[in-house]
Amino acid sequence: MGEFEQLVLLALLQMNNDAYGMEIRERIEGRTGRDVSYGAVYTTLDRLEAKGFVAHRLGEVTPERGGRARKYFQVLPAGREALRAAQRVLSAMWEGVVL
């Protein structure tokens, strides 16, 4: 799993496992200090959904969004396990490293 995929999953978990794309983008920018495009977030969410790591539900239709509903995402058990595995791998690689 790539670094940005991990950031998206972690942001979702930090936000009670129920957020939409713009909220995820804002959380990542706020926590990392890096600029994140909307497209990067939505592309990553689509990829994570295809991998079975996240699922979405549709919110209510709103006039401000031109009658479209927001997609709210949550991390599935497979996504949590993928994060745990990534954490284990990074921890193992950091062992013995002195900067």
N, C-alpha and C positions, 0 to 999 in steps of 0.2 A: 504494500500500500504506500502511495506517495505521501510526501510531507503535507501537501495541501489537502489531500483527502483526510489525513489525520486532523488537521486544523478544523476542517468543517465538522467532523464527527465530535471533536472536543467542544466546539462552540455550541453545537446542538445539546450536548449533555449538560453544559453549563447553564443553558437556558431552559432547564426542566424538560428537555427532550421534546419540545414543541415550539418550533419557530419557522418563519418563512425566510426566503432568500435574503432580503434586505437586512433583516435582523442579524442573520448569520454573518453577512458581509461586515456590518458595523461592529459586531463583537470581535471578529478577527482583526480588523483594522485597529480597534481600540486596544486589544491585548498585545498585538505584535508590532504596531507602529508602521506597518507596511500598507501600501495602497493595494486594494483588491477590487477587481472589476466585477460588475454584476454578472457578466458572461462567464467568468471563471467559476463563480459560485454555482450558477445554475448548471453549467456543464458538469461540474464535479458532483452535484446532487444527482443528476441523471445517471452518471457513471456509478455512483454508490448505490443507487436504486437498482440498476441492472445487475450489480454484484450481490444484491440481497442484503446490503448493509443498512439501508434506510427504507422507509416507506412514507407515503404522504397521504394526507386527507385534504379534502377541499373545504375551505372556510365558506362563509356566506358571500354572496355576490354583493358588490358595493358599487354605487354610482361613481365614486372617485376613480375607480379602476375600469371605467367604461363597461360595467356590467360583468366583469370577470371576477372569479373567485380566487383568493390566495391559496397557494399550496403550503400547508404546514407539514413539516417533516419531523420524523422521530427515528432514533437509532434502534435498530432491531438487535436481537441477541447475537447474530452473526457479526454485526458491526462492532459490538462491544468486545467480542472475542478477538476480532482482527486488531483492534486497538491494543488489547492486552498483549497479543503476540508481537506487535510492533514495539511496544514498550520493553518487552523482554529482550528482543534483539538489540535494541539501542543500548540498554543497560549492559548487556554482555559485551558489546563492542567498546563501551567507555571504560570497562575495567582495565586498570593498569595504565591508562592514558594520563599523562601529566602535561599540562599546557603551560 
